Amino acid sequence: MMNSIGVRPKSTYVERGGIRGIPTNKGGTPGQGYSKYKNPSVEIYAERWEQGLDIWTGEPLTGDGLADWEKQRKRRNKLE
């Protein structure tokens, strides 16, 4: 006796999206949908870091965080 298991094509559950808070992918690959969703956050974090702000809160860096940021900026300026 053989049991049958219903199988859905991957496209039916990947393309419909909405998994773990990621909006539905309206075309393309699942990776493209994820990247499109994450890119605005990455840009915000990069802008905050360039200004010497905490990337998570947007508040000015202080203490060890500020010292680390200054050290990284000096190193970066030497490379440019």
The first five atom37 places (N, CA, C, CB, O) and aatype in JSON, in Angstrom:
{
  "aatype": [12, 12, 2, 15, 9, 7, 19, 1, 14, 11, 15, 16, 18, 19, 6, 1, 7, 7, 9, 1, 7, 9, 14, 16, 2, 11, 7, 7, 16, 14, 7, 5, 7, 18, 15, 11, 18, 11, 2, 14, 15, 19, 6, 9, 18, 0, 6, 1, 17, 6, 5, 7, 10, 3, 9, 17, 16, 7, 6, 14, 10, 16, 7, 3, 7, 10, 0, 3, 17, 6, 11, 5, 1, 11, 1, 1, 2, 11, 10, 6],
  "atom_mask": [
    [1, 1, 1, 1, 1],
    [1, 1, 1, 1, 1],
    [1, 1, 1, 1, 1],
    [1, 1, 1, 1, 1],
    [1, 1, 1, 1, 1],
    [1, 1, 1, 0, 1],
    [1, 1, 1, 1, 1],
    [1, 1, 1, 1, 1],
    [1, 1, 1, 1, 1],
    [1, 1, 1, 1, 1],
    [1, 1, 1, 1, 1],
    [1, 1, 1, 1, 1],
    [1, 1, 1, 1, 1],
    [1, 1, 1, 1, 1],
    [1, 1, 1, 1, 1],
    [1, 1, 1, 1, 1],
    [1, 1, 1, 0, 1],
    [1, 1, 1, 0, 1],
    [1, 1, 1, 1, 1],
    [1, 1, 1, 1, 1],
    [1, 1, 1, 0, 1],
    [1, 1, 1, 1, 1],
    [1, 1, 1, 1, 1],
    [1, 1, 1, 1, 1],
    [1, 1, 1, 1, 1],
    [1, 1, 1, 1, 1],
    [1, 1, 1, 0, 1],
    [1, 1, 1, 0, 1],
    [1, 1, 1, 1, 1],
    [1, 1, 1, 1, 1],
    [1, 1, 1, 0, 1],
    [1, 1, 1, 1, 1],
    [1, 1, 1, 0, 1],
    [1, 1, 1, 1, 1],
    [1, 1, 1, 1, 1],
    [1, 1, 1, 1, 1],
    [1, 1, 1, 1, 1],
    [1, 1, 1, 1, 1],
    [1, 1, 1, 1, 1],
    [1, 1, 1, 1, 1],
    [1, 1, 1, 1, 1],
    [1, 1, 1, 1, 1],
    [1, 1, 1, 1, 1],
    [1, 1, 1, 1, 1],
    [1, 1, 1, 1, 1],
    [1, 1, 1, 1, 1],
    [1, 1, 1, 1, 1],
    [1, 1, 1, 1, 1],
    [1, 1, 1, 1, 1],
    [1, 1, 1, 1, 1],
    [1, 1, 1, 1, 1],
    [1, 1, 1, 0, 1],
    [1, 1, 1, 1, 1],
    [1, 1, 1, 1, 1],
    [1, 1, 1, 1, 1],
    [1, 1, 1, 1, 1],
    [1, 1, 1, 1, 1],
    [1, 1, 1, 0, 1],
    [1, 1, 1, 1, 1],
    [1, 1, 1, 1, 1],
    [1, 1, 1, 1, 1],
    [1, 1, 1, 1, 1],
    [1, 1, 1, 0, 1],
    [1, 1, 1, 1, 1],
    [1, 1, 1, 0, 1],
    [1, 1, 1, 1, 1],
    [1, 1, 1, 1, 1],
    [1, 1, 1, 1, 1],
    [1, 1, 1, 1, 1],
    [1, 1, 1, 1, 1],
    [1, 1, 1, 1, 1],
    [1, 1, 1, 1, 1],
    [1, 1, 1, 1, 1],
    [1, 1, 1, 1, 1],
    [1, 1, 1, 1, 1],
    [1, 1, 1, 1, 1],
    [1, 1, 1, 1, 1],
    [1, 1, 1, 1, 1],
    [1, 1, 1, 1, 1],
    [1, 1, 1, 1, 1]
  ],
  "atom_positions": [
    [[0.84, -1.16, 0.0], [0.0, 0.0, 0.0], [0.89, 1.24, 0.0], [-0.96, -0.01, 1.21], [1.87, 1.32, 0.75]],
    [[0.56, 2.21, -0.84], [1.38, 3.4, -1.01], [0.59, 4.64, -0.6], [1.87, 3.53, -2.46], [-0.55, 4.83, -1.03]],
    [[1.18, 5.47, 0.22], [0.54, 6.72, 0.64], [1.0, 7.84, -0.26], [0.85, 7.04, 2.12], [2.15, 7.87, -0.7]],
    [[0.12, 8.76, -0.54], [0.44, 9.9, -1.4], [0.48, 11.17, -0.55], [-0.59, 10.04, -2.56], [-0.39, 11.39, 0.3]],
    [[1.47, 11.97, -0.78], [1.61, 13.24, -0.06], [1.48, 14.36, -1.08], [2.98, 13.33, 0.71], [2.15, 14.36, -2.12]],
    [[0.61, 15.32, -0.78], [0.44, 16.46, -1.68], [1.64, 17.39, -1.59], [0.0, 0.0, 0.0], [2.09, 17.74, -0.5]],
    [[2.14, 17.8, -2.74], [3.31, 18.68, -2.8], [2.95, 19.9, -3.62], [4.54, 17.94, -3.4], [2.42, 19.79, -4.73]],
    [[3.25, 21.08, -3.06], [3.02, 22.32, -3.79], [4.31, 22.75, -4.46], [2.5, 23.43, -2.85], [5.39, 22.53, -3.91]],
    [[4.23, 23.36, -5.64], [5.43, 23.9, -6.26], [6.01, 25.03, -5.4], [5.13, 24.42, -7.69], [5.26, 25.77, -4.75]],
    [[7.32, 25.15, -5.39], [7.98, 26.17, -4.57], [7.46, 27.57, -4.88], [9.49, 26.12, -4.79], [7.33, 28.4, -3.97]],
    [[7.17, 27.84, -6.14], [6.72, 29.18, -6.53], [5.43, 29.59, -5.82], [6.52, 29.25, -8.03], [5.2, 30.79, -5.63]],
    [[4.6, 28.65, -5.44], [3.33, 29.02, -4.8], [3.53, 29.54, -3.39], [2.4, 27.83, -4.77], [2.72, 30.35, -2.93]],
    [[4.56, 29.12, -2.7], [4.76, 29.65, -1.35], [5.88, 30.67, -1.27], [5.04, 28.53, -0.4], [5.89, 31.46, -0.33]],
    [[6.8, 30.69, -2.21], [7.87, 31.69, -2.19], [7.37, 32.99, -2.81], [9.11, 31.18, -2.93], [7.56, 34.06, -2.23]],
    [[6.76, 32.92, -3.97], [6.33, 34.12, -4.67], [5.2, 34.84, -3.95], [5.91, 33.76, -6.07], [5.05, 36.06, -4.1]],
    [[4.4, 34.14, -3.18], [3.32, 34.8, -2.46], [3.85, 35.54, -1.24], [2.26, 33.78, -2.04], [3.19, 36.43, -0.73]],
    [[5.03, 35.17, -0.78], [5.77, 35.91, 0.24], [5.03, 36.15, 1.53], [0.0, 0.0, 0.0], [4.22, 35.33, 1.97]],
    [[5.34, 37.29, 2.14], [4.77, 37.63, 3.42], [5.38, 36.83, 4.56], [0.0, 0.0, 0.0], [4.81, 36.77, 5.65]],
    [[6.53, 36.21, 4.32], [7.16, 35.35, 5.32], [8.01, 36.21, 6.26], [8.01, 34.25, 4.65], [8.82, 37.02, 5.8]],
    [[7.83, 36.04, 7.55], [8.63, 36.71, 8.57], [8.69, 38.23, 8.39], [10.02, 36.15, 8.58], [9.74, 38.83, 8.56]],
    [[7.58, 38.81, 8.05], [7.51, 40.26, 7.96], [8.01, 40.86, 6.66], [0.0, 0.0, 0.0], [8.01, 42.08, 6.5]],
    [[8.44, 40.01, 5.72], [8.91, 40.51, 4.43], [7.7, 40.6, 3.51], [10.02, 39.59, 3.82], [6.95, 39.63, 3.39]],
    [[7.48, 41.75, 2.86], [6.31, 41.9, 2.01], [6.31, 40.91, 0.85], [6.24, 43.31, 1.49], [7.34, 40.33, 0.5]],
    [[5.15, 40.73, 0.27], [4.99, 39.82, -0.85], [5.89, 40.24, -2.0], [3.53, 39.78, -1.31], [6.0, 41.43, -2.32]],
    [[6.54, 39.26, -2.61], [7.4, 39.49, -3.76], [6.53, 39.6, -5.0], [8.47, 38.36, -3.91], [5.81, 38.65, -5.33]],
    [[6.58, 40.71, -5.68], [5.74, 40.94, -6.85], [6.46, 40.59, -8.15], [5.29, 42.39, -6.9], [6.2, 41.21, -9.18]],
    [[7.33, 39.63, -8.12], [8.05, 39.22, -9.32], [9.53, 39.12, -9.02], [0.0, 0.0, 0.0], [10.0, 39.66, -8.02]],
    [[10.26, 38.43, -9.86], [11.68, 38.24, -9.64], [11.92, 37.06, -8.71], [0.0, 0.0, 0.0], [11.02, 36.26, -8.46]],
    [[13.12, 36.98, -8.21], [13.48, 35.88, -7.33], [13.2, 36.25, -5.89], [14.96, 35.49, -7.51], [13.06, 37.44, -5.58]],
    [[13.1, 35.27, -5.01], [12.91, 35.59, -3.6], [14.01, 36.48, -3.03], [12.83, 34.31, -2.79], [13.74, 37.34, -2.19]],
    [[15.25, 36.28, -3.49], [16.37, 37.11, -3.03], [16.2, 38.57, -3.42], [0.0, 0.0, 0.0], [16.56, 39.46, -2.66]],
    [[15.67, 38.8, -4.61], [15.46, 40.18, -5.06], [14.4, 40.86, -4.19], [15.04, 40.21, -6.53], [14.54, 42.03, -3.85]],
    [[13.35, 40.13, -3.84], [12.32, 40.7, -2.98], [12.88, 41.06, -1.62], [0.0, 0.0, 0.0], [12.55, 42.12, -1.07]],
    [[13.72, 40.2, -1.05], [14.33, 40.44, 0.25], [15.26, 41.64, 0.19], [15.09, 39.2, 0.74], [15.21, 42.51, 1.07]],
    [[16.1, 41.71, -0.85], [17.04, 42.83, -0.99], [16.31, 44.15, -1.14], [17.96, 42.6, -2.2], [16.71, 45.16, -0.55]],
    [[15.24, 44.15, -1.92], [14.48, 45.38, -2.13], [13.88, 45.86, -0.8], [13.36, 45.15, -3.17], [13.79, 47.07, -0.56]],
    [[13.48, 44.93, 0.04], [12.9, 45.26, 1.33], [13.95, 45.79, 2.3], [12.21, 44.03, 1.93], [13.66, 46.7, 3.09]],
    [[15.18, 45.24, 2.26], [16.22, 45.6, 3.21], [17.04, 46.83, 2.81], [17.14, 44.45, 3.4], [17.59, 47.49, 3.68]],
    [[17.14, 47.15, 1.52], [17.99, 48.24, 1.07], [17.73, 49.57, 1.75], [17.82, 48.41, -0.39], [18.7, 50.24, 2.12]],
    [[16.48, 50.0, 1.94], [16.28, 51.29, 2.63], [16.89, 51.32, 4.04], [14.8, 51.6, 2.73], [17.43, 52.35, 4.45]],
    [[16.82, 50.22, 4.77], [17.4, 50.17, 6.11], [18.91, 50.31, 6.06], [17.01, 48.86, 6.82], [19.5, 51.03, 6.85]],
    [[19.54, 49.62, 5.13], [20.99, 49.67, 5.0], [21.44, 51.08, 4.66], [21.47, 48.67, 3.93], [22.45, 51.54, 5.19]],
    [[20.71, 51.76, 3.8], [21.06, 53.14, 3.44], [20.95, 54.07, 4.64], [20.16, 53.64, 2.3], [21.79, 54.96, 4.83]],
    [[19.93, 53.89, 5.44], [19.77, 54.71, 6.65], [20.94, 54.49, 7.6], [18.43, 54.39, 7.36], [21.5, 55.45, 8.13]],
    [[21.31, 53.22, 7.82], [22.42, 52.91, 8.72], [23.72, 53.51, 8.21], [22.57, 51.39, 8.87], [24.51, 54.04, 9.0]],
    [[23.96, 53.45, 6.9], [25.19, 54.01, 6.33], [25.23, 55.53, 6.52], [25.28, 53.66, 4.83], [26.28, 56.08, 6.86]],
    [[24.1, 56.2, 6.29], [24.06, 57.65, 6.47], [24.32, 58.04, 7.92], [22.7, 58.2, 6.01], [25.04, 59.0, 8.2]],
    [[23.73, 57.29, 8.83], [23.94, 57.59, 10.26], [25.4, 57.4, 10.64], [23.05, 56.69, 11.14], [25.96, 58.23, 11.36]],
    [[26.02, 56.33, 10.17], [27.42, 56.08, 10.51], [28.3, 57.19, 9.96], [27.88, 54.71, 9.97], [29.2, 57.65, 10.66]],
    [[28.05, 57.63, 8.74], [28.85, 58.7, 8.13], [28.78, 59.98, 8.97], [28.37, 58.98, 6.71], [29.74, 60.76, 8.98]],
    [[27.68, 60.2, 9.64], [27.48, 61.4, 10.45], [27.93, 61.23, 11.89], [26.04, 61.81, 10.42], [27.82, 62.16, 12.69]],
    [[28.43, 60.05, 12.24], [28.86, 59.81, 13.61], [27.71, 59.56, 14.56], [0.0, 0.0, 0.0], [27.79, 59.9, 15.75]],
    [[26.63, 58.97, 14.05], [25.46, 58.68, 14.85], [25.36, 57.18, 15.09], [24.19, 59.21, 14.17], [25.87, 56.38, 14.31]],
    [[24.7, 56.8, 16.17], [24.42, 55.4, 16.43], [23.49, 54.91, 15.32], [23.77, 55.19, 17.86], [22.45, 55.51, 15.07]],
    [[23.87, 53.81, 14.65], [23.07, 53.38, 13.51], [21.68, 52.9, 13.89], [23.79, 52.27, 12.78], [20.77, 52.96, 13.07]],
    [[21.49, 52.45, 15.12], [20.19, 51.92, 15.54], [19.25, 53.02, 16.02], [20.38, 50.89, 16.64], [18.06, 52.99, 15.71]],
    [[19.79, 53.98, 16.77], [18.92, 54.99, 17.38], [18.98, 56.35, 16.69], [19.29, 55.16, 18.83], [18.04, 57.13, 16.79]],
    [[20.08, 56.64, 15.98], [20.25, 57.94, 15.36], [20.78, 58.99, 16.31], [0.0, 0.0, 0.0], [20.93, 60.16, 15.94]],
    [[21.09, 58.59, 17.54], [21.65, 59.51, 18.54], [23.15, 59.67, 18.31], [21.36, 59.0, 19.99], [23.79, 58.75, 17.8]],
    [[23.74, 60.8, 18.68], [25.19, 60.99, 18.54], [25.96, 59.94, 19.35], [25.59, 62.41, 18.98], [25.58, 59.58, 20.46]],
    [[27.07, 59.48, 18.77], [27.91, 58.51, 19.46], [28.61, 59.17, 20.65], [28.95, 57.9, 18.49], [28.93, 60.35, 20.61]],
    [[28.85, 58.38, 21.69], [29.57, 58.85, 22.87], [30.49, 57.74, 23.35], [28.59, 59.3, 23.99], [30.34, 56.58, 22.96]],
    [[31.42, 58.09, 24.2], [32.28, 57.11, 24.86], [33.07, 56.23, 23.89], [0.0, 0.0, 0.0], [33.66, 56.72, 22.93]],
    [[33.06, 54.92, 24.16], [33.83, 53.98, 23.34], [33.35, 53.95, 21.9], [33.75, 52.59, 23.94], [34.15, 53.77, 20.98]],
    [[32.05, 54.11, 21.7], [31.5, 54.11, 20.35], [32.06, 55.26, 19.53], [0.0, 0.0, 0.0], [32.4, 55.09, 18.36]],
    [[32.15, 56.43, 20.13], [32.69, 57.61, 19.45], [34.18, 57.42, 19.17], [32.45, 58.87, 20.3], [34.65, 57.75, 18.08]],
    [[34.9, 56.9, 20.15], [36.34, 56.66, 19.95], [36.58, 55.68, 18.82], [36.98, 56.14, 21.26], [37.48, 55.87, 18.0]],
    [[35.78, 54.63, 18.76], [35.91, 53.64, 17.68], [35.59, 54.27, 16.33], [34.98, 52.44, 17.94], [36.29, 54.02, 15.35]],
    [[34.54, 55.08, 16.27], [34.16, 55.74, 15.03], [35.28, 56.66, 14.53], [32.86, 56.55, 15.23], [35.6, 56.67, 13.35]],
    [[35.87, 57.44, 15.46], [36.96, 58.35, 15.08], [38.16, 57.56, 14.56], [37.38, 59.22, 16.28], [38.8, 57.96, 13.58]],
    [[38.48, 56.45, 15.23], [39.59, 55.61, 14.79], [39.34, 55.06, 13.38], [39.82, 54.44, 15.78], [40.24, 55.05, 12.54]],
    [[38.13, 54.61, 13.13], [37.81, 54.08, 11.81], [37.84, 55.17, 10.75], [36.44, 53.42, 11.83], [38.27, 54.92, 9.62]],
    [[37.39, 56.36, 11.09], [37.42, 57.48, 10.13], [38.86, 57.85, 9.76], [36.69, 58.71, 10.71], [39.16, 58.11, 8.59]],
    [[39.76, 57.87, 10.76], [41.17, 58.17, 10.49], [41.77, 57.13, 9.56], [41.98, 58.23, 11.8], [42.48, 57.47, 8.61]],
    [[41.48, 55.86, 9.83], [41.99, 54.76, 9.0], [41.45, 54.87, 7.59], [41.62, 53.41, 9.61], [42.18, 54.65, 6.62]],
    [[40.19, 55.19, 7.46], [39.55, 55.32, 6.15], [40.14, 56.48, 5.37], [38.03, 55.52, 6.3], [40.38, 56.36, 4.17]],
    [[40.39, 57.61, 6.05], [40.95, 58.77, 5.38], [42.36, 58.5, 4.86], [40.97, 59.95, 6.31], [42.75, 59.04, 3.83]],
    [[43.13, 57.67, 5.57], [44.47, 57.3, 5.1], [44.41, 56.47, 3.84], [45.23, 56.54, 6.19], [45.29, 56.57, 2.98]],
    [[43.37, 55.64, 3.71], [43.24, 54.78, 2.53], [42.79, 55.54, 1.3], [42.27, 53.66, 2.82], [43.05, 55.12, 0.17]],
    [[42.12, 56.66, 1.51], [41.6, 57.42, 0.37], [42.61, 58.28, -0.24], [40.45, 58.25, 0.75], [42.33, 58.99, -1.21]]
  ]
}
